[in-house]
Amino acid sequence: MTAFLLDVDTGIDDALALAYLAALPSTEFVSVTATPGNVDADQVARNTLALLELCGRPGVEVVIGAREPLAIPLLTTPETHGPQGIGYAVLPQPAGAVSERNAVDLWVEHARNRPGELTALITAPLTNFALALRQEPELPELLAKVVIMGGSFYHQGNTTPTAEWNTHVDPHAAKEVYAAFRGRAPEKLPIVCSLDTTERMEMHPHHVRRLAEAAGARIPELVLPGQPEGLRSTSDNTLVRHLSDALRFYFEFHRHYDQGYLAHVHDFFAAGVAAGTLEFEARPATVDVETGSPLLAGTTVADFRGLWGAPPNARVVSANYPAAAFTELVSAVGGLAARLA
């Protein structure tokens, strides 16, 4: 059983990651916290609560912490994820309510109560995690594992020429987080899933079709480049229908930016790394984040050769295996959709 503390900004690829983790029988959702990013924090929390219920995980505590980055104005991305953050999908109204507790307090409380047991997965800007580290500097020792989706090292940025979205939204938080891990034991360093490897996770229309087939849906799920934009799914499987509507928006967005009719599902890969279900390779590095330059704000830099003379503070994923990962995704989420039906 893997017990997760998750921080998300749900988000189409966050939604897919949550559905994937919900599909794994060995996953415990200890708490899910909402950081503003793709949409504002309140919308993130509503999306997350509704999605968890849709995936058969009611009763998970969903909590809001920070409502803006540490030092700069909040930037959201409706053009990428839609005005509500989940593309064309319209999630059911959740039965539960967003918790009134504070996300930062909750992270610290859970980590102290269950030392060495919890895996932290952060697929959002690092605002809440940075604030939790301020409150409890020994959080890196209390957590069993930390996985971060963020950054870009050798790969072109997806927000500016050099910066990845999550880090660009709150570069000051990212800088604090990496600084907090300097001098830690190698096994305590965060595993960083950057664009260098997450951009290899290209989801295509045939993956959506296979997902519906694995779910036992009677109606073929065809999300195709020749169809009119904004077309909605008519799938007889509820989970497939919502994921398909979210992913269609993401496919269209990528095509608008000349990347093809596909979707980079960054957060699913990070979820698989955190769950231990996807294979990968990683290299130790000393990571820092640019915060002072308007031109390079949010740029992540990794020293793999020790040129700074500073100890490593991260393990940067250097290789992954997309074909095997999508086979795992289709099987797990398709199986979940079939059980829920």
Buried (B, 14 or more C-beta within 10 A) or exposed (E): EBBBBBBBBBBBBBBBBBBBBBBBEEBBBBBBBBBBBBBBBEBBBBBBBBBBBBBBBEEBBBBBBBEBBBEBEBBBBEEBBBEBBBBBBEBEEBEBEBBEBBBBBBBBBBBEEBEEBBBBBBBBBBBBBBBBBBEBEEBBEBBBBBBBBBBBBEBEBBBBEBBBBBBBBBBBBBBBBBBBBBEBEEEBBBBBBBBBBBBBBBBBBEBBBBBBBBBBBEEEBBBEEEEEEEBEBEBBBBBBBBBBBBBBBBBBBBBEEEBEBBBBBBBBBBBBBBBEBBEBEBBBBBBBBBBEEEEBBBBBBBBBEEEEEEBBBBBBBBEBBBEEBBEBBBBBBBBBBBEBE
